[in-house]
Amino acid sequence: ATARVYYNPDESITTVEGSLSKQLEVWEGYGLGLAASVGNTEYQDERVTYYGVDALLTKAINDKTTLFVGVDLTDLKDVANADEVTSVFGGVEHTF
């Protein structure tokens, strides 16, 4: 579980976000991460709530390098005229 508080000093906006996540090894060298989050921030002078779910597939190349690809779905629940936002992302993580 993770709880975060972000503050944007340029706009005096505070965002509070919490998430739960679980990492699973699906087969040797491959992992699956699942996460759910909820947050609350200021939007057009109102406090609004948003929800999200993530799925992340990882592949360890060696002890220091991992490839990843994921999907994120965010529902901007309290933001008027806002649809769900789906993002697909990927990359490489390397530890030095």
C-alpha positions as CSV (number, residue, x, y, z in Angstrom):
1,A,0.0,0.0,0.0
2,T,1.2,3.5,-0.8
3,A,-0.1,6.9,0.2
4,R,1.3,10.1,-1.5
5,V,0.7,13.8,-1.1
6,Y,1.7,16.1,-3.9
7,Y,1.9,19.9,-3.7
8,N,2.2,22.2,-6.7
9,P,3.5,25.5,-5.4
10,D,3.0,27.3,-8.7
11,E,-0.8,26.7,-8.5
12,S,-1.2,26.0,-4.7
13,I,-2.8,22.7,-5.5
14,T,-2.6,19.7,-3.2
15,T,-3.3,16.1,-4.5
16,V,-3.7,13.1,-2.2
17,E,-3.4,9.6,-3.7
18,G,-3.5,6.1,-2.3
19,S,-2.9,2.8,-4.0
20,L,-2.7,-0.9,-3.4
21,S,-0.5,-3.1,-5.6
22,K,0.5,-6.8,-5.9
23,Q,3.5,-8.3,-7.8
24,L,3.2,-11.9,-9.1
25,E,5.7,-14.1,-10.8
26,V,3.7,-15.5,-13.7
27,W,6.4,-17.7,-15.1
28,E,10.2,-17.8,-14.8
29,G,11.6,-14.3,-15.6
30,Y,8.2,-12.7,-16.1
31,G,6.3,-10.7,-13.6
32,L,2.8,-9.2,-13.4
33,G,2.0,-6.2,-11.4
34,L,-1.5,-5.1,-10.6
35,A,-2.5,-1.9,-8.9
36,A,-5.6,0.1,-8.0
37,S,-5.5,3.8,-6.9
38,V,-7.8,6.6,-5.8
39,G,-6.9,10.2,-5.6
40,N,-8.4,13.6,-4.8
41,T,-7.2,16.9,-6.2
42,E,-8.3,20.4,-7.1
43,Y,-9.8,21.1,-10.5
44,Q,-11.3,24.4,-11.5
45,D,-11.6,25.5,-7.9
46,E,-13.3,22.2,-6.8
47,R,-12.1,19.1,-5.1
48,V,-12.4,16.1,-7.5
49,T,-11.8,12.4,-7.1
50,Y,-10.3,10.0,-9.6
51,Y,-9.8,6.2,-9.8
52,G,-7.3,4.1,-11.7
53,V,-6.2,0.5,-12.3
54,D,-2.8,-0.6,-13.8
55,A,-1.5,-3.8,-15.2
56,L,2.3,-4.2,-15.8
57,L,4.1,-7.1,-17.4
58,T,7.8,-7.3,-16.8
59,K,10.6,-9.4,-18.2
60,A,14.0,-9.6,-16.4
61,I,16.9,-9.5,-18.9
62,N,19.5,-9.8,-16.1
63,D,19.9,-8.8,-12.5
64,K,20.0,-5.1,-13.4
65,T,17.8,-4.7,-16.4
66,T,14.1,-5.2,-16.8
67,L,11.8,-4.6,-19.8
68,F,8.2,-3.6,-19.1
69,V,4.9,-2.9,-20.8
70,G,1.7,-1.8,-19.2
71,V,-1.9,-0.5,-19.4
72,D,-3.4,2.2,-17.2
73,L,-7.1,3.0,-17.0
74,T,-8.1,6.2,-15.2
75,D,-11.7,7.3,-14.5
76,L,-11.9,11.0,-13.8
77,K,-15.0,10.4,-11.8
78,D,-15.9,13.9,-10.6
79,V,-14.5,15.9,-13.5
80,A,-17.4,17.1,-15.7
81,N,-17.3,16.0,-19.4
82,A,-14.2,13.8,-18.8
83,D,-14.1,10.3,-20.2
84,E,-12.0,7.4,-19.0
85,V,-8.4,7.7,-20.1
86,T,-6.5,4.6,-21.2
87,S,-2.7,4.7,-21.6
88,V,-0.3,2.1,-22.9
89,F,3.3,2.4,-21.9
90,G,6.6,0.5,-22.0
91,G,10.2,0.9,-21.3
92,V,13.4,-0.3,-19.8
93,E,14.4,-0.1,-16.2
94,H,18.1,-0.4,-15.4
95,T,19.8,-0.2,-12.0
96,F,23.3,1.1,-11.8
